Amino acid sequence: MATWFRNLPVWAKACIALTGGVIIGSTTYLALARYDRRKNKDGINAVKLSKVINGDKKTVEAAARRVLILGLAAAGKSSILSRFSKVEKEKREVKPTDGFSVFCHQTDKGTINIWEIGGTEKNRSYWENFIQDTDLLVFVVDSTDDDQMLDIAAKEFNKLISDSRLKGVPVLLLANKQDVKGARSQFEIAKLFGCESGTINGSKVRVLGTRSPPNLPSHPSVGEAERLILAMCSTKPEIGRASCRERV
C-alpha cells in the first residue's frame, strides 16, 4: 500500500474508496460502522467489504463480542444469518458472500459483531486474517456435500482449530441442510470433523443440525442456532481486550 494512502486519516480513506466505487477493506468498515451504529436504532448493520489489502486490518471491539462465521461456499452461511430474528425483519436479499460481510447484532447485554467470510478457495486464503480476538467460531457445513467436499471442509476446519489464536475459543459446528434428502446427520458430521467428544484442541464444541430452505419461514433450528451463538460467544473470558484495537 502506498505511503501517502497509509498516512491518510480513516475518513479520507473511506471517501476515496467510496468515491472510486470500490470498498477497500476494513478501514472503510471502521468509518461506516461508527456512522451506522449512531444512525441505525435497531443495531443491525450490514457492511459489504471486498478484501483485505496488504494485511491492513482494523477492528472496532468497543466492549463488543466478536463472532466469526466460516464454511465452504454454498454451505448456507448467508441463508442462516438472514433468518436471524432481527436481521430477518430487514428482509435482506440473500446472496452468496463475495469477500466478507459484517453484522452488528444488538442485545440486552451489548453488541455482537458477526463476521461472515466467503468460502470460495480464494476467500479461504484470507480466513487466517480474521481469527484474532474471536470470541466464537461458527463453522457451517453443507451436510449434502459429497465425500470429497466434506473432506475439504473438515481439513479447513481442523486447520482453523489448530491455530493458537483460537485456543480455548468455543466452536459451534452447524450441520446445515438437514431438510435435504441424503444429508449426513449432525452425528455423522461431528464424527467426520473429529468433534464427537465435545472438545477439540482445547475448545468446547457444540454440533447442531440446521435447516434453512429458501423462500420459507425460519425453521426452529435456526432460532436454536441464534440462541447458541448469543450464549456461547459470552463464554470466552476477557483477556486484555481494549475498547478499540488497531493492527497494521
Rosetta blueprint (number, residue, H / E / L):
1 M L
2 A L
3 T H
4 W H
5 F H
6 R H
7 N L
8 L L
9 P L
10 V H
11 W H
12 A H
13 K H
14 A H
15 C H
16 I H
17 A H
18 L H
19 T H
20 G L
21 G L
22 V L
23 I L
24 I L
25 G L
26 S H
27 T H
28 T H
29 Y H
30 L H
31 A H
32 L H
33 A H
34 R H
35 Y H
36 D H
37 R H
38 R H
39 K H
40 N L
41 K L
42 D L
43 G L
44 I L
45 N L
46 A E
47 V E
48 K E
49 L E
50 S L
51 K L
52 V L
53 I L
54 N L
55 G L
56 D L
57 K E
58 K E
59 T E
60 V L
61 E L
62 A L
63 A L
64 A L
65 R E
66 R E
67 V E
68 L E
69 I E
70 L E
71 G L
72 L L
73 A L
74 A L
75 A L
76 G L
77 K H
78 S H
79 S H
80 I H
81 L H
82 S H
83 R L
84 F L
85 S H
86 K H
87 V H
88 E H
89 K L
90 E L
91 K L
92 R L
93 E L
94 V L
95 K L
96 P L
97 T L
98 D L
99 G L
100 F E
101 S E
102 V E
103 F E
104 C E
105 H E
106 Q E
107 T E
108 D L
109 K L
110 G E
111 T E
112 I E
113 N E
114 I E
115 W E
116 E E
117 I E
118 G L
119 G L
120 T L
121 E H
122 K H
123 N H
124 R H
125 S L
126 Y L
127 W H
128 E H
129 N H
130 F H
131 I L
132 Q L
133 D L
134 T L
135 D L
136 L E
137 L E
138 V E
139 F E
140 V E
141 V E
142 D E
143 S L
144 T L
145 D L
146 D L
147 D H
148 Q H
149 M H
150 L H
151 D H
152 I H
153 A H
154 A H
155 K H
156 E H
157 F H
158 N H
159 K H
160 L H
161 I H
162 S L
163 D L
164 S H
165 R H
166 L H
167 K L
168 G L
169 V L
170 P L
171 V E
172 L E
173 L E
174 L E
175 A E
176 N E
177 K L
178 Q L
179 D L
180 V L
181 K L
182 G L
183 A L
184 R L
185 S L
186 Q H
187 F H
188 E H
189 I H
190 A H
191 K H
192 L H
193 F L
194 G L
195 C L
196 E L
197 S L
198 G L
199 T E
200 I E
201 N L
202 G L
203 S E
204 K E
205 V E
206 R E
207 V E
208 L E
209 G E
210 T L
211 R L
212 S L
213 P L
214 P L
215 N L
216 L L
217 P L
218 S L
219 H L
220 P H
221 S H
222 V H
223 G H
224 E H
225 A H
226 E H
227 R H
228 L H
229 I H
230 L H
231 A H
232 M H
233 C L
234 S L
235 T L
236 K L
237 P L
238 E L
239 I L
240 G L
241 R L
242 A L
243 S L
244 C L
245 R E
246 E E
247 R E
248 V L
